[in-house]
């Protein structure tokens, strides 16, 4: 059993999964492999069935090894899914909307793609999205647990690079107004590759801010029923300005959301809750990079 114990440790390190269920499955497979090897060795000493064992046992051993590999891979994927589904307590964030100068659109996109490497080195930056609204309008949306993390990001490499290149790449960029601090009202996350998105801005009536925030929290529950809606954020930009930022794998997921319960409820309640809301406020975006 010494070899089996070492084998279990190796499996745990490889998959990062240390559940008793997983170990029981591995144990059963190891015992089967051990039994087959013992049987194989014993039968080789006899003259009968020697040739048969040379063929059937290796095939069975190969099958058991395949099953073991499949088990490890399955549990490894389960753990990865769990990690991606579990989120930190995102309470605050930043929203940056910028316009590229004419002819600089590809350079801005390249700059945003390069920013992901630096953001991945910021442990306190929980989520970070670089996105494109139209041909020359881009954005960055990121979230943090505490103010310390937001300030660290504002003093980090991405922010410094943005300010250093703004004069050359961006049209009339003003850091004091275009880098907006926001509060995160509600979030909902699922695992998946984020390629498409929606960015919706809305202004509450002066007397309905509490009702708008209640509506957004209900929206968080509704998107739980949408398997193709991956990240969904409701954010507060200022005293009466709110936004929804959400992401999807592809157009079909985005279209499903646009015909879903949240979108229907938004359009139904907009006349009561929101000031001058129009469908044009729902903007389709492309996700350039995300953390």
N, C-alpha and C positions, 0 to 999 in steps of 0.2 A: 504493500500500500504506500510505501515511500514514494515510488514513481508517480502514483496517482495523485498524491498530495502536491507534488511539484507541478504536475500537469494542471491541477485545479488553479494553483496560484498563477501559472502562465496564462490560463484562460481569463482569469479575473483581470489581469493586467492588460491583456489584449482587448477585451471588450469593455472594461470598466464597470462590469455588472457583477455584483457580488451577492445575488439572491440565492436563498436556499433551494428554490425551485430549479434555478439554472444548474446549481451544483449537483442536484439529484439526477438531472437529465444527463449531465456529463458523466457522473458516476456510473449510471446504467450503461452508457455507451462504452465506457472504458472497460467495465466488467465483461461486456459482450465481446469486445475486441480481444481481451485477455483470454476469455474462454475459447474463442476461435483459434487464437495462436496456439494455445495448449493442445487443443484437439488436432490442429494441423501437425504439430511436432510429434504427437503420439502416433498418429496414423502413418506418418512418414516412416516409422520404424517397422511397420508391417508391410507385407507384399500386396495385400488386398487393398483395392481402392486408391492405391498410391497415385496413379495417373489422374483419377477423378478429383482427388483432393488438390492436386497441383492446379487444377482449373477452377473448381468451384470456390475454394477457400479464398484465394486472392480476390476473386470477384466479390465475395461477401465482405472481405476486409475493405475493399475499395468503397463499397456501398456504405459501410459503417463510418469510414473516414469522411465520406461526403456528407452523411447525416450530421456528423459532429461539426463539420465546417459550417453547414447550414444553420445549425443550432446557435453557434457562436455568432454568426452574422445576424441572425434574427434578433437575438438579445441585444447585440450591439446597436442595431437600428432602433430598437425600442428605447434604449437609453438616450440615443441622440434625439429622438422625437420628444422625449420627456424634457430634455434640456431646452429645446427650442420652444416648447410650449410654456415652460415656466418663465415668468417674467419678473423683473424687479419692480419695485414700487416707483414708477415714473410719475413724478409730481410736477416738474417744471421743465421748460425747454427753451429752444430758440427757433425762430422762423426768419429766414432770410430770402427775400425775393429780389432778383437782379436781372437786368437787361443787358445782353451782350451788345457791344458796338457792332455796326454793320461790318460783316466779313470776319468777325471774331467768334462766331458761334461755335465752331469746332474746337477752337482753343479753349473756350470756357468749358465745354463738355469734357475735354481732355484734362483740364485742371481739376474738375470735380471728380473724375475717375481716379486721379492721382491722390486726391484727398483721403480716400478710403484707407490707404496704407497708414497714414498718420493717425486717423481716428481709431483704428484698431489697436493702437498703442496707448489709448486713453481709457483706462479701466473704469473711470467714473462716467464716461459717455455711454449711456445704456443703449439707445437707438440713434442711428444717424442715416438720413436719407438725402441723397442728391437726386433732383428730379428736373424734368423739362416740361414746361407748360405749353409753349408753342415754339415757333422757329427761333426766336431770339430771347425768350423769357425762361429763366431757370430759377431754381430754389434749393434751399437746404433746410431740412427740418430735423431737429435732434432733441433728445430728452435726457433728463438726469434725475437722480433721486434727491439730491441736495444741492444747495446753492454753491457749495464748495466745488462740486463737479462742473457746474456751469461756468464758474469763473476760471477753473483750470482749462476748460476748452477755449474760452475767450482769450486766454493767454498762450494757447498752444500753437502748434505748427500750421494747422489749417487756417485759423483766423489770421495769423501773421502773414501767411502767403496770400490770402484773399485781399488783405489791405495793401500788400506790396504790389499786387497785380491789378487792382481795381482800376487805376488810372488808365492802364493800357487796354484792358479787356472789357470794362463795363461802362455803361452809359449813365452818367450823372449819379453814381453810387455814393450814398451818404451813410456812413456807418452808424451815426447817431439815430437815424430814423429807419434805415433799411434792415438793421439787425434788431429784431424785435424779441423781447423777452415775453414768454407766454406761460400760462399755467395749464397743466394737463387735467382736464375734467374727468375723463373716462378713457379706458383702453380695453382692447380685446385682441388677443394674439392667437394665431395658429401657425404651424410650420409650413414651409413651402418657399419656392423661389419667387421673389417679388420682382415683377417686370412692369406691370401696369398699375395705375392708381387713379384716384380722384382727389381733387382739392376743392372744398366747398366753403366759401366764406358767407357769413350771414350776420346781420345786425339785429339785435333784439330791440323791442320797444322798451322805453325807459322803465315801464312798470312790470315787464315780464322776464327779467333776467333770471329770477329763480325758477320760473316755469321752463325757460329754455334749458337750463342746466338739468332740471328733472327730466325733460324730454331726451336730452343727450344720454343720460344714464339709462333710460329705458332703451334707447338705441343700442347701447352696449350689449344689453341682454338679447336683443333681437338678432344682432349680427352673429351671436353664438350659434344660431341655427343655419348660418350660411357657410357651408364648408369651404367655399371658394373665396371668401373674404378673409385674407390672411392677417394683415395688421389694420386696426381701426382705432383712430384717435379722435377724441373730441377735445378741442383746446379753446382756451379763453385768451384773446389777444389784448383786449382792454376792457373797460367797464361794461361796454355793450356789444363788443365785436367777438364773434365766435367763429370757429372753423371746424370742419371735419376733414381728416387726412386718412385715406385708407388705401390698401394695396392688394393686388391680385396677381395670380400667375399669368393670366392672359385675358384677352378681350371677352371671352365667354363668361369668365367669373365676374368681370366688371359689369357686363350687361345683365347678368343674373341679379347682381346687387341693385342695379338701377331700376329693375322691375320688381324688387323685393319689398319687404315690409317697412324697412327704415326709410327708403326713398318715398314710398307711398305716404307714410305718416308725416314726413317732412313737408311734402307738398300740401297735404291736407291741413296741417296746423300752421303753415307759414302765414296765412292772412291774420291769424290771431296773435301769434307769438313774435313775428319778425317784421322789421320795418323795410318795406319796399323790396322784398325778396323776389327774385326772378330765376327761372330755370337756367339762364345763362351764367349764374353764379356757380353752377356745377361744372367744374373744369376737368377734362380728361388729361392725365399726365403720364409721362413715361418715367419709370424709375431708372436712373443712370447707375447708381450704386447704393448699397445699403449695408448697415451693420446690424 
